Amino acid sequence: MAFNPVVDEGKCAGCEECVDVCPVDVYEMQEKNGKTVSVPVNAEECIGCDSCVEVCEEDAITVEEI
């Protein structure tokens, strides 16, 4: 089973909580359009634990099963 983490950059507040909580280092912070946001740079490593979804206070992250 594979998973696809998706970040809604419009909702992302750049708090880095997802970066800190992810056990497999899926996310990194990047500047996009003058705003620092979380980017799933290692999406293929996602194990579907939903830790990032649970910690995101902005509801900016979803993890889809693919």
PDB file of N, CA, C and O in Angstrom, chain B, residues numbered from 101:
ATOM      1  N   MET B 101       0.837  -1.170   0.000  1.00  0.00           N
ATOM      2  CA  MET B 101       0.000   0.000   0.000  1.00  0.00           C
ATOM      3  C   MET B 101       0.890   1.243   0.000  1.00  0.00           C
ATOM      4  O   MET B 101       1.909   1.294   0.689  1.00  0.00           O
ATOM      5  N   ALA B 102       0.489   2.236  -0.780  1.00  0.00           N
ATOM      6  CA  ALA B 102       1.271   3.472  -0.879  1.00  0.00           C
ATOM      7  C   ALA B 102       0.395   4.659  -0.477  1.00  0.00           C
ATOM      8  O   ALA B 102      -0.833   4.606  -0.542  1.00  0.00           O
ATOM      9  N   PHE B 103       1.060   5.715  -0.066  1.00  0.00           N
ATOM     10  CA  PHE B 103       0.357   6.899   0.408  1.00  0.00           C
ATOM     11  C   PHE B 103       0.909   8.147  -0.273  1.00  0.00           C
ATOM     12  O   PHE B 103       2.077   8.203  -0.659  1.00  0.00           O
ATOM     13  N   ASN B 104       0.041   9.145  -0.409  1.00  0.00           N
ATOM     14  CA  ASN B 104       0.429  10.403  -1.032  1.00  0.00           C
ATOM     15  C   ASN B 104       0.067  11.567  -0.104  1.00  0.00           C
ATOM     16  O   ASN B 104      -1.101  11.944  -0.015  1.00  0.00           O
ATOM     17  N   PRO B 105       1.066  12.142   0.589  1.00  0.00           N
ATOM     18  CA  PRO B 105       0.790  13.297   1.438  1.00  0.00           C
ATOM     19  C   PRO B 105       0.662  14.557   0.589  1.00  0.00           C
ATOM     20  O   PRO B 105       1.487  14.809  -0.290  1.00  0.00           O
ATOM     21  N   VAL B 106      -0.383  15.352   0.856  1.00  0.00           N
ATOM     22  CA  VAL B 106      -0.648  16.569   0.095  1.00  0.00           C
ATOM     23  C   VAL B 106      -0.776  17.738   1.062  1.00  0.00           C
ATOM     24  O   VAL B 106      -1.491  17.652   2.061  1.00  0.00           O
ATOM     25  N   VAL B 107      -0.076  18.836   0.756  1.00  0.00           N
ATOM     26  CA  VAL B 107      -0.152  20.038   1.579  1.00  0.00           C
ATOM     27  C   VAL B 107      -0.869  21.133   0.787  1.00  0.00           C
ATOM     28  O   VAL B 107      -0.490  21.450  -0.341  1.00  0.00           O
ATOM     29  N   ASP B 108      -1.906  21.702   1.393  1.00  0.00           N
ATOM     30  CA  ASP B 108      -2.589  22.854   0.817  1.00  0.00           C
ATOM     31  C   ASP B 108      -1.769  24.078   1.216  1.00  0.00           C
ATOM     32  O   ASP B 108      -1.865  24.560   2.345  1.00  0.00           O
ATOM     33  N   GLU B 109      -0.968  24.572   0.287  1.00  0.00           N
ATOM     34  CA  GLU B 109      -0.047  25.665   0.596  1.00  0.00           C
ATOM     35  C   GLU B 109      -0.777  26.940   0.994  1.00  0.00           C
ATOM     36  O   GLU B 109      -0.208  27.780   1.691  1.00  0.00           O
ATOM     37  N   GLY B 110      -2.008  27.099   0.573  1.00  0.00           N
ATOM     38  CA  GLY B 110      -2.795  28.257   0.965  1.00  0.00           C
ATOM     39  C   GLY B 110      -3.175  28.238   2.434  1.00  0.00           C
ATOM     40  O   GLY B 110      -3.329  29.290   3.055  1.00  0.00           O
ATOM     41  N   LYS B 111      -3.326  27.040   2.993  1.00  0.00           N
ATOM     42  CA  LYS B 111      -3.667  26.888   4.408  1.00  0.00           C
ATOM     43  C   LYS B 111      -2.445  26.780   5.311  1.00  0.00           C
ATOM     44  O   LYS B 111      -2.516  27.131   6.489  1.00  0.00           O
ATOM     45  N   CYS B 112      -1.330  26.302   4.780  1.00  0.00           N
ATOM     46  CA  CYS B 112      -0.126  26.047   5.578  1.00  0.00           C
ATOM     47  C   CYS B 112       0.375  27.331   6.225  1.00  0.00           C
ATOM     48  O   CYS B 112       0.583  28.339   5.550  1.00  0.00           O
ATOM     49  N   ALA B 113       0.568  27.284   7.553  1.00  0.00           N
ATOM     50  CA  ALA B 113       1.044  28.441   8.316  1.00  0.00           C
ATOM     51  C   ALA B 113       2.555  28.431   8.502  1.00  0.00           C
ATOM     52  O   ALA B 113       3.116  29.365   9.075  1.00  0.00           O
ATOM     53  N   GLY B 114       3.217  27.384   8.024  1.00  0.00           N
ATOM     54  CA  GLY B 114       4.672  27.313   8.128  1.00  0.00           C
ATOM     55  C   GLY B 114       5.180  27.038   9.530  1.00  0.00           C
ATOM     56  O   GLY B 114       6.283  27.458   9.880  1.00  0.00           O
ATOM     57  N   CYS B 115       4.400  26.344  10.334  1.00  0.00           N
ATOM     58  CA  CYS B 115       4.769  26.107  11.735  1.00  0.00           C
ATOM     59  C   CYS B 115       5.836  25.030  11.915  1.00  0.00           C
ATOM     60  O   CYS B 115       6.461  24.958  12.973  1.00  0.00           O
ATOM     61  N   GLU B 116       6.052  24.206  10.918  1.00  0.00           N
ATOM     62  CA  GLU B 116       7.046  23.125  10.920  1.00  0.00           C
ATOM     63  C   GLU B 116       6.697  21.938  11.803  1.00  0.00           C
ATOM     64  O   GLU B 116       7.529  21.050  11.989  1.00  0.00           O
ATOM     65  N   GLU B 117       5.483  21.899  12.355  1.00  0.00           N
ATOM     66  CA  GLU B 117       5.096  20.776  13.212  1.00  0.00           C
ATOM     67  C   GLU B 117       5.140  19.456  12.451  1.00  0.00           C
ATOM     68  O   GLU B 117       5.563  18.439  13.001  1.00  0.00           O
ATOM     69  N   CYS B 118       4.708  19.462  11.194  1.00  0.00           N
ATOM     70  CA  CYS B 118       4.719  18.226  10.400  1.00  0.00           C
ATOM     71  C   CYS B 118       6.147  17.745  10.157  1.00  0.00           C
ATOM     72  O   CYS B 118       6.413  16.544  10.148  1.00  0.00           O
ATOM     73  N   VAL B 119       7.051  18.681   9.964  1.00  0.00           N
ATOM     74  CA  VAL B 119       8.462  18.340   9.767  1.00  0.00           C
ATOM     75  C   VAL B 119       8.991  17.639  11.012  1.00  0.00           C
ATOM     76  O   VAL B 119       9.694  16.632  10.925  1.00  0.00           O
ATOM     77  N   ASP B 120       8.642  18.189  12.172  1.00  0.00           N
ATOM     78  CA  ASP B 120       9.135  17.652  13.445  1.00  0.00           C
ATOM     79  C   ASP B 120       8.541  16.290  13.790  1.00  0.00           C
ATOM     80  O   ASP B 120       9.230  15.446  14.363  1.00  0.00           O
ATOM     81  N   VAL B 121       7.269  16.065  13.447  1.00  0.00           N
ATOM     82  CA  VAL B 121       6.578  14.851  13.878  1.00  0.00           C
ATOM     83  C   VAL B 121       6.739  13.673  12.909  1.00  0.00           C
ATOM     84  O   VAL B 121       6.576  12.525  13.321  1.00  0.00           O
ATOM     85  N   CYS B 122       7.048  13.924  11.660  1.00  0.00           N
ATOM     86  CA  CYS B 122       7.121  12.848  10.665  1.00  0.00           C
ATOM     87  C   CYS B 122       8.272  11.885  10.967  1.00  0.00           C
ATOM     88  O   CYS B 122       9.431  12.297  11.029  1.00  0.00           O
ATOM     89  N   PRO B 123       7.946  10.602  11.154  1.00  0.00           N
ATOM     90  CA  PRO B 123       9.005   9.632  11.492  1.00  0.00           C
ATOM     91  C   PRO B 123       9.900   9.236  10.316  1.00  0.00           C
ATOM     92  O   PRO B 123      10.947   8.622  10.519  1.00  0.00           O
ATOM     93  N   VAL B 124       9.502   9.580   9.096  1.00  0.00           N
ATOM     94  CA  VAL B 124      10.284   9.180   7.924  1.00  0.00           C
ATOM     95  C   VAL B 124      10.743  10.371   7.081  1.00  0.00           C
ATOM     96  O   VAL B 124      11.119  10.202   5.921  1.00  0.00           O
ATOM     97  N   ASP B 125      10.714  11.571   7.659  1.00  0.00           N
ATOM     98  CA  ASP B 125      11.250  12.790   7.020  1.00  0.00           C
ATOM     99  C   ASP B 125      10.668  13.074   5.635  1.00  0.00           C
ATOM    100  O   ASP B 125      11.403  13.312   4.677  1.00  0.00           O
ATOM    101  N   VAL B 126       9.346  13.046   5.547  1.00  0.00           N
ATOM    102  CA  VAL B 126       8.670  13.335   4.279  1.00  0.00           C
ATOM    103  C   VAL B 126       8.751  14.820   3.932  1.00  0.00           C
ATOM    104  O   VAL B 126       8.898  15.176   2.763  1.00  0.00           O
ATOM    105  N   TYR B 127       8.655  15.689   4.943  1.00  0.00           N
ATOM    106  CA  TYR B 127       8.497  17.123   4.701  1.00  0.00           C
ATOM    107  C   TYR B 127       9.768  17.935   4.910  1.00  0.00           C
ATOM    108  O   TYR B 127      10.653  17.572   5.684  1.00  0.00           O
ATOM    109  N   GLU B 128       9.820  19.051   4.186  1.00  0.00           N
ATOM    110  CA  GLU B 128      10.823  20.081   4.462  1.00  0.00           C
ATOM    111  C   GLU B 128      10.168  21.430   4.186  1.00  0.00           C
ATOM    112  O   GLU B 128       9.224  21.530   3.401  1.00  0.00           O
ATOM    113  N   MET B 129      10.675  22.442   4.828  1.00  0.00           N
ATOM    114  CA  MET B 129      10.128  23.783   4.650  1.00  0.00           C
ATOM    115  C   MET B 129      10.820  24.440   3.464  1.00  0.00           C
ATOM    116  O   MET B 129      12.041  24.373   3.322  1.00  0.00           O
ATOM    117  N   GLN B 130      10.015  25.077   2.613  1.00  0.00           N
ATOM    118  CA  GLN B 130      10.538  25.777   1.443  1.00  0.00           C
ATOM    119  C   GLN B 130       9.791  27.089   1.279  1.00  0.00           C
ATOM    120  O   GLN B 130       8.643  27.225   1.702  1.00  0.00           O
ATOM    121  N   GLU B 131      10.460  28.051   0.660  1.00  0.00           N
ATOM    122  CA  GLU B 131       9.813  29.319   0.361  1.00  0.00           C
ATOM    123  C   GLU B 131       9.143  29.227  -1.002  1.00  0.00           C
ATOM    124  O   GLU B 131       9.772  28.876  -2.000  1.00  0.00           O
ATOM    125  N   LYS B 132       7.851  29.551  -1.023  1.00  0.00           N
ATOM    126  CA  LYS B 132       7.091  29.545  -2.271  1.00  0.00           C
ATOM    127  C   LYS B 132       6.212  30.778  -2.297  1.00  0.00           C
ATOM    128  O   LYS B 132       5.429  31.013  -1.376  1.00  0.00           O
ATOM    129  N   ASN B 133       6.338  31.553  -3.337  1.00  0.00           N
ATOM    130  CA  ASN B 133       5.528  32.764  -3.498  1.00  0.00           C
ATOM    131  C   ASN B 133       5.622  33.686  -2.283  1.00  0.00           C
ATOM    132  O   ASN B 133       4.623  34.265  -1.857  1.00  0.00           O
ATOM    133  N   GLY B 134       6.824  33.818  -1.733  1.00  0.00           N
ATOM    134  CA  GLY B 134       7.046  34.717  -0.610  1.00  0.00           C
ATOM    135  C   GLY B 134       6.571  34.196   0.734  1.00  0.00           C
ATOM    136  O   GLY B 134       6.515  34.952   1.703  1.00  0.00           O
ATOM    137  N   LYS B 135       6.224  32.906   0.809  1.00  0.00           N
ATOM    138  CA  LYS B 135       5.705  32.307   2.033  1.00  0.00           C
ATOM    139  C   LYS B 135       6.448  31.004   2.293  1.00  0.00           C
ATOM    140  O   LYS B 135       6.708  30.241   1.362  1.00  0.00           O
ATOM    141  N   THR B 136       6.789  30.747   3.545  1.00  0.00           N
ATOM    142  CA  THR B 136       7.433  29.489   3.896  1.00  0.00           C
ATOM    143  C   THR B 136       6.356  28.455   4.179  1.00  0.00           C
ATOM    144  O   THR B 136       5.496  28.653   5.037  1.00  0.00           O
ATOM    145  N   VAL B 137       6.413  27.352   3.448  1.00  0.00           N
ATOM    146  CA  VAL B 137       5.408  26.297   3.562  1.00  0.00           C
ATOM    147  C   VAL B 137       6.072  24.927   3.622  1.00  0.00           C
ATOM    148  O   VAL B 137       7.233  24.762   3.250  1.00  0.00           O
ATOM    149  N   SER B 138       5.314  23.964   4.092  1.00  0.00           N
ATOM    150  CA  SER B 138       5.771  22.583   4.131  1.00  0.00           C
ATOM    151  C   SER B 138       5.590  21.953   2.751  1.00  0.00           C
ATOM    152  O   SER B 138       4.568  22.146   2.092  1.00  0.00           O
ATOM    153  N   VAL B 139       6.597  21.202   2.335  1.00  0.00           N
ATOM    154  CA  VAL B 139       6.551  20.532   1.031  1.00  0.00           C
ATOM    155  C   VAL B 139       6.910  19.058   1.236  1.00  0.00           C
ATOM    156  O   VAL B 139       7.942  18.756   1.837  1.00  0.00           O
ATOM    157  N   PRO B 140       6.079  18.141   0.748  1.00  0.00           N
ATOM    158  CA  PRO B 140       6.391  16.717   0.875  1.00  0.00           C
ATOM    159  C   PRO B 140       7.445  16.292  -0.156  1.00  0.00           C
ATOM    160  O   PRO B 140       7.112  15.761  -1.216  1.00  0.00           O
ATOM    161  N   VAL B 141       8.709  16.534   0.170  1.00  0.00           N
ATOM    162  CA  VAL B 141       9.808  16.270  -0.767  1.00  0.00           C
ATOM    163  C   VAL B 141      10.152  14.783  -0.876  1.00  0.00           C
ATOM    164  O   VAL B 141      10.758  14.354  -1.858  1.00  0.00           O
ATOM    165  N   ASN B 142       9.770  14.010   0.123  1.00  0.00           N
ATOM    166  CA  ASN B 142      10.023  12.570   0.102  1.00  0.00           C
ATOM    167  C   ASN B 142       8.696  11.818   0.233  1.00  0.00           C
ATOM    168  O   ASN B 142       8.568  10.914   1.058  1.00  0.00           O
ATOM    169  N   ALA B 143       7.725  12.194  -0.575  1.00  0.00           N
ATOM    170  CA  ALA B 143       6.376  11.631  -0.476  1.00  0.00           C
ATOM    171  C   ALA B 143       6.365  10.111  -0.594  1.00  0.00           C
ATOM    172  O   ALA B 143       5.533   9.445   0.021  1.00  0.00           O
ATOM    173  N   GLU B 144       7.273   9.570  -1.369  1.00  0.00           N
ATOM    174  CA  GLU B 144       7.308   8.119  -1.565  1.00  0.00           C
ATOM    175  C   GLU B 144       7.672   7.365  -0.284  1.00  0.00           C
ATOM    176  O   GLU B 144       7.468   6.154  -0.199  1.00  0.00           O
ATOM    177  N   GLU B 145       8.208   8.074   0.710  1.00  0.00           N
ATOM    178  CA  GLU B 145       8.577   7.461   1.984  1.00  0.00           C
ATOM    179  C   GLU B 145       7.405   7.407   2.967  1.00  0.00           C
ATOM    180  O   GLU B 145       7.502   6.752   4.004  1.00  0.00           O
ATOM    181  N   CYS B 146       6.308   8.082   2.656  1.00  0.00           N
ATOM    182  CA  CYS B 146       5.168   8.177   3.565  1.00  0.00           C
ATOM    183  C   CYS B 146       4.640   6.793   3.931  1.00  0.00           C
ATOM    184  O   CYS B 146       4.425   5.949   3.061  1.00  0.00           O
ATOM    185  N   ILE B 147       4.433   6.568   5.240  1.00  0.00           N
ATOM    186  CA  ILE B 147       3.935   5.283   5.725  1.00  0.00           C
ATOM    187  C   ILE B 147       2.458   5.356   6.133  1.00  0.00           C
ATOM    188  O   ILE B 147       1.898   4.376   6.625  1.00  0.00           O
ATOM    189  N   GLY B 148       1.834   6.518   5.927  1.00  0.00           N
ATOM    190  CA  GLY B 148       0.412   6.660   6.204  1.00  0.00           C
ATOM    191  C   GLY B 148       0.049   6.683   7.667  1.00  0.00           C
ATOM    192  O   GLY B 148      -1.063   6.293   8.024  1.00  0.00           O
ATOM    193  N   CYS B 149       0.943   7.126   8.527  1.00  0.00           N
ATOM    194  CA  CYS B 149       0.678   7.128   9.973  1.00  0.00           C
ATOM    195  C   CYS B 149      -0.254   8.265  10.403  1.00  0.00           C
ATOM    196  O   CYS B 149      -0.812   8.227  11.500  1.00  0.00           O
ATOM    197  N   ASP B 150      -0.424   9.274   9.543  1.00  0.00           N
ATOM    198  CA  ASP B 150      -1.292  10.426   9.800  1.00  0.00           C
ATOM    199  C   ASP B 150      -0.831  11.334  10.938  1.00  0.00           C
ATOM    200  O   ASP B 150      -1.602  12.180  11.392  1.00  0.00           O
ATOM    201  N   SER B 151       0.393  11.181  11.405  1.00  0.00           N
ATOM    202  CA  SER B 151       0.913  12.071  12.456  1.00  0.00           C
ATOM    203  C   SER B 151       0.888  13.522  12.000  1.00  0.00           C
ATOM    204  O   SER B 151       0.566  14.420  12.779  1.00  0.00           O
ATOM    205  N   CYS B 152       1.223  13.744  10.758  1.00  0.00           N
ATOM    206  CA  CYS B 152       1.247  15.103  10.212  1.00  0.00           C
ATOM    207  C   CYS B 152      -0.151  15.701  10.159  1.00  0.00           C
ATOM    208  O   CYS B 152      -0.343  16.881  10.455  1.00  0.00           O
ATOM    209  N   VAL B 153      -1.127  14.880   9.780  1.00  0.00           N
ATOM    210  CA  VAL B 153      -2.512  15.331   9.698  1.00  0.00           C
ATOM    211  C   VAL B 153      -3.007  15.724  11.088  1.00  0.00           C
ATOM    212  O   VAL B 153      -3.658  16.756  11.249  1.00  0.00           O
ATOM    213  N   GLU B 154      -2.701  14.907  12.083  1.00  0.00           N
ATOM    214  CA  GLU B 154      -3.151  15.141  13.451  1.00  0.00           C
ATOM    215  C   GLU B 154      -2.537  16.391  14.066  1.00  0.00           C
ATOM    216  O   GLU B 154      -3.197  17.087  14.837  1.00  0.00           O
ATOM    217  N   VAL B 155      -1.290  16.682  13.737  1.00  0.00           N
ATOM    218  CA  VAL B 155      -0.596  17.813  14.356  1.00  0.00           C
ATOM    219  C   VAL B 155      -0.865  19.139  13.643  1.00  0.00           C
ATOM    220  O   VAL B 155      -0.597  20.201  14.205  1.00  0.00           O
ATOM    221  N   CYS B 156      -1.382  19.097  12.436  1.00  0.00           N
ATOM    222  CA  CYS B 156      -1.599  20.318  11.653  1.00  0.00           C
ATOM    223  C   CYS B 156      -2.857  21.051  12.121  1.00  0.00           C
ATOM    224  O   CYS B 156      -3.977  20.599  11.882  1.00  0.00           O
ATOM    225  N   GLU B 157      -2.657  22.175  12.782  1.00  0.00           N
ATOM    226  CA  GLU B 157      -3.779  22.960  13.309  1.00  0.00           C
ATOM    227  C   GLU B 157      -4.544  23.695  12.210  1.00  0.00           C
ATOM    228  O   GLU B 157      -5.668  24.147  12.433  1.00  0.00           O
ATOM    229  N   GLU B 158      -3.952  23.816  11.044  1.00  0.00           N
ATOM    230  CA  GLU B 158      -4.594  24.534   9.923  1.00  0.00           C
ATOM    231  C   GLU B 158      -5.370  23.593   9.001  1.00  0.00           C
ATOM    232  O   GLU B 158      -5.979  24.048   8.033  1.00  0.00           O
ATOM    233  N   ASP B 159      -5.356  22.298   9.284  1.00  0.00           N
ATOM    234  CA  ASP B 159      -5.982  21.292   8.407  1.00  0.00           C
ATOM    235  C   ASP B 159      -5.476  21.420   6.981  1.00  0.00           C
ATOM    236  O   ASP B 159      -6.245  21.330   6.024  1.00  0.00           O
ATOM    237  N   ALA B 160      -4.177  21.630   6.850  1.00  0.00           N
ATOM    238  CA  ALA B 160      -3.569  21.850   5.536  1.00  0.00           C
ATOM    239  C   ALA B 160      -3.021  20.563   4.913  1.00  0.00           C
ATOM    240  O   ALA B 160      -2.611  20.566   3.752  1.00  0.00           O
ATOM    241  N   ILE B 161      -3.010  19.473   5.670  1.00  0.00           N
ATOM    242  CA  ILE B 161      -2.412  18.237   5.160  1.00  0.00           C
ATOM    243  C   ILE B 161      -3.449  17.127   5.077  1.00  0.00           C
ATOM    244  O   ILE B 161      -4.251  16.922   5.989  1.00  0.00           O
ATOM    245  N   THR B 162      -3.406  16.420   3.956  1.00  0.00           N
ATOM    246  CA  THR B 162      -4.188  15.203   3.801  1.00  0.00           C
ATOM    247  C   THR B 162      -3.235  14.108   3.336  1.00  0.00           C
ATOM    248  O   THR B 162      -2.241  14.384   2.664  1.00  0.00           O
ATOM    249  N   VAL B 163      -3.538  12.890   3.692  1.00  0.00           N
ATOM    250  CA  VAL B 163      -2.763  11.740   3.235  1.00  0.00           C
ATOM    251  C   VAL B 163      -3.724  10.819   2.509  1.00  0.00           C
ATOM    252  O   VAL B 163      -4.650  10.261   3.098  1.00  0.00           O
ATOM    253  N   GLU B 164      -3.480  10.674   1.222  1.00  0.00           N
ATOM    254  CA  GLU B 164      -4.343   9.846   0.379  1.00  0.00           C
ATOM    255  C   GLU B 164      -3.719   8.483   0.162  1.00  0.00           C
ATOM    256  O   GLU B 164      -2.509   8.364  -0.032  1.00  0.00           O
ATOM    257  N   GLU B 165      -4.544   7.464   0.194  1.00  0.00           N
ATOM    258  CA  GLU B 165      -4.082   6.115  -0.122  1.00  0.00           C
ATOM    259  C   GLU B 165      -4.104   5.969  -1.635  1.00  0.00           C
ATOM    260  O   GLU B 165      -5.112   6.259  -2.280  1.00  0.00           O
ATOM    261  N   ILE B 166      -2.979   5.515  -2.202  1.00  0.00           N
ATOM    262  CA  ILE B 166      -2.917   5.358  -3.660  1.00  0.00           C
ATOM    263  C   ILE B 166      -2.618   3.919  -4.032  1.00  0.00           C
ATOM    264  O   ILE B 166      -2.527   3.593  -5.216  1.00  0.00           O
TER     265      ILE B 166
END
